[in-house]
């Protein structure tokens, strides 16, 4: 089940479907990108993700490794970012999330270095 959840999460993110992305989260869910400020609540999460999506043309996740223990999931991915200038770059990333008993994510953290995505 956790494997399917990870694939669904990343497929939805890759589709850049903000409503569906927000739907994975509890109303008071929290997302933290690297060392950024937490985005708390579905509206803040959708707004933060939309802001990021406005800086890229698209993205694709490939799950490299995944570990699930109870309600915790750790996913190591290779993410290809399609830049607005037509170039692309792949970078490693790790996502960690906690799922509540109702299946909604209440804590999601992503660790990556986005510098190559914006390098000239």
C-alpha positions as MATLAB code, in Angstrom:
seq = 'XXXXXXXXXXXXXXXXXXXXXXXXXXXXXXXXXXXXXXXXXXXXXXXXXXXXXXXXXXXXXXXXXXXXXXXXXXXXXXXXXXXXXXXXXXXXXXXXXXXXXXXXXXXXXXXXXXXXXXXX';
ca = [
       0.000    0.000    0.000;
       2.789    2.460    0.888;
       4.522    1.772   -2.440;
       1.310    2.646   -4.260;
       0.910    5.805   -2.164;
       4.406    7.022   -3.044;
       3.822    6.405   -6.744;
       0.471    8.231   -6.565;
       2.022   11.189   -4.727;
       4.855   11.589   -7.224;
       2.644   11.035  -10.279;
       0.294   13.745   -9.003;
       3.158   16.144   -8.326;
       4.543   15.464  -11.815;
       1.113   16.289  -13.290;
       1.370   19.676  -11.512;
      -2.268   19.271  -10.400;
      -2.468   21.614   -7.404;
      -5.929   20.545   -6.223;
      -5.005   16.870   -6.252;
      -1.678   17.588   -4.545;
      -3.447   19.520   -1.775;
      -5.934   16.651   -1.460;
      -3.193   14.328   -0.183;
      -2.809   16.507    2.919;
      -4.723   16.895    6.144;
      -6.342   20.313    6.612;
      -3.550   21.177    9.048;
      -0.854   19.348    7.066;
       2.640   20.755    6.988;
       5.226   20.791    4.171;
       8.844   21.910    4.485;
      11.123   22.231    1.441;
      14.757   21.970    2.537;
      15.502   24.785    4.947;
      12.447   26.819    3.891;
       9.682   27.990    6.145;
       6.913   25.457    6.810;
       3.788   25.655    4.678;
       0.893   24.821    6.999;
      -2.584   23.972    5.737;
      -3.828   22.923    2.316;
      -4.158   26.492    1.051;
      -0.596   27.416    2.053;
       0.738   24.158    0.597;
      -1.037   24.722   -2.720;
       0.159   28.344   -2.813;
       3.774   27.420   -2.093;
       3.768   24.627   -4.639;
       2.132   26.893   -7.231;
       4.854   29.492   -6.652;
       7.525   26.869   -7.258;
       5.738   25.435  -10.308;
       5.681   28.925  -11.860;
       9.502   28.772  -12.054;
       9.699   25.502  -14.036;
       8.102   24.002  -17.121;
       7.638   20.552  -15.560;
       9.176   17.736  -13.533;
       9.363   13.944  -13.345;
      10.170   11.790  -10.315;
      11.844    8.392  -10.494;
      11.763    6.427   -7.251;
      15.261    5.066   -6.581;
      14.618    3.593   -3.115;
      11.745    3.631   -0.694;
      11.293    2.607    2.905;
       8.037    2.505    4.841;
       7.795    1.795    8.547;
       4.360    2.139   10.028;
       3.021    5.557    9.084;
       6.427    6.888    7.967;
       7.684    6.817    4.374;
      11.127    7.777    3.100;
      11.550    8.022   -0.676;
      14.849    8.590   -2.425;
      14.162    9.961   -5.884;
      15.855   11.315   -8.950;
      13.869   14.315  -10.112;
      14.211   15.681  -13.615;
      13.256   19.341  -13.797;
      12.293   20.845  -17.139;
      13.382   24.460  -17.073;
      11.625   27.396  -18.670;
      14.607   27.856  -21.036;
      13.993   24.393  -22.533;
      16.886   22.674  -20.743;
      16.498   19.946  -18.144;
      18.484   18.815  -15.140;
      18.166   15.764  -12.884;
      18.937   16.010   -9.175;
      18.690   13.644   -6.209;
      16.016   14.300   -3.593;
      14.683   12.664   -0.452;
      11.076   13.035    0.683;
       9.902   11.956    4.128;
       6.271   11.933    5.178;
       3.919   10.782    7.910;
       0.444    9.540    7.063;
      -2.400    9.703    9.578;
      -4.739    6.722   10.119;
      -7.231    8.314    7.685;
      -4.606    8.184    4.904;
      -3.885   11.922    4.791;
      -0.362   13.294    5.082;
       0.171   15.567    8.075;
       3.938   16.094    7.794;
       5.987   16.120    4.555;
       9.628   17.133    4.211;
      11.755   17.339    1.058;
      15.546   17.592    1.020;
      17.304   18.635   -2.194;
      19.632   21.228   -3.703;
      17.723   23.225   -6.308;
      20.749   25.312   -7.362;
      21.301   23.248  -10.560;
      17.696   23.865  -11.608;
      18.285   27.612  -11.721;
      21.955   27.673  -12.802;
      22.667   29.483  -16.055;
];
